[in-house]
Amino acid sequence: MVFVQRDGHNRIIRVDGEPFSAMTQPMQEDDPEVIAFRASNSLSDRLLDLQRSDLEMVRVVEDLVTVLVSKGVIRYTDLPEAAQRKLSMREETRAKLNDLTGLLGSDEEHFP
């Protein structure tokens, strides 16, 4: 048995194993609606994890390009123009942000 909350359109918006104040009805765990809701949430969670990972990978790629250029493995101009523009824009934005955080007395670990 699980406890669900439905919205104004009768869609499940929350499923819990324990009763809660906003619940609208109890349901069986194997109910197709409950299964679909949990599958949808699982997919959403995975997509969010992937999105967070993508954001972290952006910084990894930036750092990798910086290392490869500094070691002479590649030249910055070897990169496609679109990549050069994006990297330059991010570098400028990061520099401005670091300038601002320095004025505010924050350290860089708040803004990786």
Contacts in CASP RR format, 6 or more apart in sequence:
PFRMAT RR
TARGET T0000
AUTHOR 0000-0000-0000
METHOD contacts of the structure
MODEL  1
MVFVQRDGHNRIIRVDGEPFSAMTQPMQEDDPEVIAFRASNSLSDRLLDL
QRSDLEMVRVVEDLVTVLVSKGVIRYTDLPEAAQRKLSMREETRAKLNDL
TGLLGSDEEHFP
1 17 0 8 1.000
1 26 0 8 1.000
1 27 0 8 1.000
1 28 0 8 1.000
1 29 0 8 1.000
2 15 0 8 1.000
2 16 0 8 1.000
2 17 0 8 1.000
2 26 0 8 1.000
2 27 0 8 1.000
2 28 0 8 1.000
2 29 0 8 1.000
2 34 0 8 1.000
3 15 0 8 1.000
3 16 0 8 1.000
3 17 0 8 1.000
3 18 0 8 1.000
3 19 0 8 1.000
3 20 0 8 1.000
3 23 0 8 1.000
3 25 0 8 1.000
3 26 0 8 1.000
3 27 0 8 1.000
4 12 0 8 1.000
4 14 0 8 1.000
4 15 0 8 1.000
4 16 0 8 1.000
4 23 0 8 1.000
4 24 0 8 1.000
4 25 0 8 1.000
4 26 0 8 1.000
4 27 0 8 1.000
4 34 0 8 1.000
4 37 0 8 1.000
5 12 0 8 1.000
5 13 0 8 1.000
5 14 0 8 1.000
5 20 0 8 1.000
5 22 0 8 1.000
5 23 0 8 1.000
5 24 0 8 1.000
6 12 0 8 1.000
6 13 0 8 1.000
6 24 0 8 1.000
6 25 0 8 1.000
7 13 0 8 1.000
12 33 0 8 1.000
12 34 0 8 1.000
12 37 0 8 1.000
14 20 0 8 1.000
14 22 0 8 1.000
14 23 0 8 1.000
15 27 0 8 1.000
15 34 0 8 1.000
15 37 0 8 1.000
15 38 0 8 1.000
16 23 0 8 1.000
19 26 0 8 1.000
27 33 0 8 1.000
27 34 0 8 1.000
28 34 0 8 1.000
58 90 0 8 1.000
59 112 0 8 1.000
62 87 0 8 1.000
62 90 0 8 1.000
62 91 0 8 1.000
65 74 0 8 1.000
65 76 0 8 1.000
65 79 0 8 1.000
65 87 0 8 1.000
68 74 0 8 1.000
69 75 0 8 1.000
69 76 0 8 1.000
76 84 0 8 1.000
76 87 0 8 1.000
77 84 0 8 1.000
79 87 0 8 1.000
97 111 0 8 1.000
98 108 0 8 1.000
98 111 0 8 1.000
101 107 0 8 1.000
101 108 0 8 1.000
101 110 0 8 1.000
101 111 0 8 1.000
END
